[in-house]
Amino acid sequence: MQTVLITGASSGLGAIFAQKFLKDGYHVIVTARNLAQLEALVADYPQEQWTIIQQDLSSQNGATLLYEAIHRRKLTVDILINNAGFGLMGEFHALSLTQQLAMMQVNMTSLVELSYLFLGDMEAQGGGKILNVASVAGYLPGPMMAIYYATKAFVLSFSQALAEEYRGTPIQISVLAPGATKTNFAQVARVEKTKMFAVPMAAEKVVSIAYKQFLRGKHTIIPGKMNQALVVATKFVPRPLLARVAKAVTRD
Ligand SMILES: NC(=O)c1ccc[n+]([C@@H]2O[C@H](COP(=O)([O-])OP(=O)(O)OC[C@H]3O[C@@H](n4cnc5c(N)ncnc54)[C@H](OP(=O)(O)O)[C@@H]3O)[C@@H](O)[C@H]2O)c1
């Protein structure tokens, strides 16, 4: 039985990823802060198929604590889904610095630490797969969500670079770049009423595309024709103009 670790599994994309892997017979380690939601998620599955680890990934040692908790349980991670993340809408200087630094810790630093730690194990095990969740936001500058867009640009660049480092090896690195998707994300980021979220994709659809393409070995996964068209457009439109468009859609 292969083991998959999914961060941010208490809701949205992470919870749906967890259900998919559970249905397909994997051992699933689910982690997030909300313990009750993690328990509800796995309730219908036999206990030997899952492990719950409650962990806040915004603290400086959060990723290390998670890694140590997994090792203490003598579990071996074959697949890592670095999905935990959140956004915040508002002008950079109007938002709390502490909250924005916490966002950078969850979206980037913890993701890097978990990748580093589990890649060591995967190399020793002779293989493994990592899926990092970025966003189409990673392809353009995002005024009114400047730090969030920048964290996703980091995840995209980091993952695509690692994919090349590991090309031709038994280790696969992939990145998922969804567009606006119906989860708790919009409420947490306070962007539900913006034009950006006028027609969000269904989370089930995003995960079912991502799940298939990731297990088939695809490196960059962009679910939905509209999101793919947006990414193509970012290659031809000057970045100052992209920033203006991004600002216009991050409004009510
Ligand atoms: N929905 C979208 O439109 C969209 C688009 C592109 C990319 N994404 C990305 O998709 C990923 C999943 O988000 P989602 O849309 O599924 O949103 P969501 O429903 O809000 O889920 C976010 C998950 O991240 C976890 N998380 C947040 N802060 C955390 C912390 N400090 N420590 C540990 N876990 C934390 C949450 O768990 P707890 O609160 O229980 O800790 C939750 O399980 C994120 O990386 C997001 O940036 C989303």
The ligand as a Tripos MOL2 file, in Angstrom:
@<TRIPOS>MOLECULE
LIG
   48    52     1     0     0
SMALL
NO_CHARGES

@<TRIPOS>ATOM
      1 N1         -9.6430   27.9830   -4.5600 N.am      1 LIG1
      2 C1         -8.9820   28.6690   -5.4620 C.2       1 LIG1
      3 O1         -9.5500   29.5120   -6.1720 O.2       1 LIG1
      4 C2         -7.5170   28.3940   -5.6920 C.ar      1 LIG1
      5 C3         -6.9610   28.7660   -6.9150 C.ar      1 LIG1
      6 C4         -5.6060   28.5160   -7.1360 C.ar      1 LIG1
      7 C5         -4.8570   27.9100   -6.1630 C.ar      1 LIG1
      8 N2         -5.4390   27.5650   -4.9740 N.ar      1 LIG1
      9 C6         -4.5780   26.9430   -3.9630 C.3       1 LIG1
     10 O2         -5.1210   25.6810   -3.6220 O.3       1 LIG1
     11 C7         -4.6560   25.2950   -2.3250 C.3       1 LIG1
     12 C8         -5.8160   24.7550   -1.5300 C.3       1 LIG1
     13 O3         -6.7330   25.8000   -1.2710 O.3       1 LIG1
     14 P1         -8.3170   25.6090   -1.3560 P.3       1 LIG1
     15 O4         -8.7910   26.3720   -2.5240 O.co2     1 LIG1
     16 O5         -8.6840   24.1940   -1.2220 O.co2     1 LIG1
     17 O6         -8.7540   26.4700   -0.0830 O.3       1 LIG1
     18 P2         -9.3280   26.0260    1.3460 P.3       1 LIG1
     19 O7        -10.6030   25.2840    1.1830 O.co2     1 LIG1
     20 O8         -9.3550   27.2990    2.1510 O.co2     1 LIG1
     21 O9         -8.2280   25.0300    1.9140 O.3       1 LIG1
     22 C9         -6.9760   25.4960    2.3740 C.3       1 LIG1
     23 C10        -6.3250   24.4020    3.2040 C.3       1 LIG1
     24 O10        -5.0580   24.9000    3.6720 O.3       1 LIG1
     25 C11        -4.9700   24.6830    5.0670 C.3       1 LIG1
     26 N3         -4.1990   25.7150    5.7520 N.ar      1 LIG1
     27 C12        -4.3760   27.0490    5.7160 C.ar      1 LIG1
     28 N4         -3.5520   27.6640    6.5870 N.ar      1 LIG1
     29 C13        -2.8300   26.6640    7.1860 C.ar      1 LIG1
     30 C14        -1.8460   26.6440    8.2110 C.ar      1 LIG1
     31 N5         -1.4380   27.7660    8.8320 N.pl3     1 LIG1
     32 N6         -1.3160   25.4540    8.5790 N.ar      1 LIG1
     33 C15        -1.7350   24.3090    8.0100 C.ar      1 LIG1
     34 N7         -2.6870   24.2470    7.0470 N.ar      1 LIG1
     35 C16        -3.2350   25.4210    6.6580 C.ar      1 LIG1
     36 C17        -6.4130   24.7270    5.5600 C.3       1 LIG1
     37 O11        -6.5550   23.9700    6.7640 O.3       1 LIG1
     38 P3         -6.8070   24.5550    8.2360 P.3       1 LIG1
     39 O12        -7.5010   25.8690    8.0950 O.co2     1 LIG1
     40 O13        -7.6190   23.4800    8.9080 O.co2     1 LIG1
     41 O14        -5.4340   24.6580    8.8180 O.co2     1 LIG1
     42 C18        -7.1550   24.0290    4.4270 C.3       1 LIG1
     43 O15        -7.1580   22.6510    4.6150 O.3       1 LIG1
     44 C19        -4.0020   26.5380   -1.7360 C.3       1 LIG1
     45 O16        -2.6000   26.4250   -1.8260 O.3       1 LIG1
     46 C20        -4.4910   27.6650   -2.6280 C.3       1 LIG1
     47 O17        -3.6040   28.7470   -2.6760 O.3       1 LIG1
     48 C21        -6.7460   27.7760   -4.7250 C.ar      1 LIG1
@<TRIPOS>BOND
     1     1     2 1
     2     2     3 2
     3     2     4 1
     4     4     5 ar
     5     4    48 ar
     6     5     6 ar
     7     6     7 ar
     8     7     8 ar
     9     8     9 1
    10     8    48 ar
    11     9    10 1
    12     9    46 1
    13    10    11 1
    14    11    12 1
    15    11    44 1
    16    12    13 1
    17    13    14 1
    18    14    15 2
    19    14    16 1
    20    14    17 1
    21    17    18 1
    22    18    19 2
    23    18    20 1
    24    18    21 1
    25    21    22 1
    26    22    23 1
    27    23    24 1
    28    23    42 1
    29    24    25 1
    30    25    26 1
    31    25    36 1
    32    26    27 ar
    33    26    35 ar
    34    27    28 ar
    35    28    29 ar
    36    29    30 ar
    37    29    35 ar
    38    30    31 1
    39    30    32 ar
    40    32    33 ar
    41    33    34 ar
    42    34    35 ar
    43    36    37 1
    44    36    42 1
    45    37    38 1
    46    38    39 2
    47    38    40 1
    48    38    41 1
    49    42    43 1
    50    44    45 1
    51    44    46 1
    52    46    47 1
@<TRIPOS>SUBSTRUCTURE
     1 LIG1         1 GROUP 0 **** ****
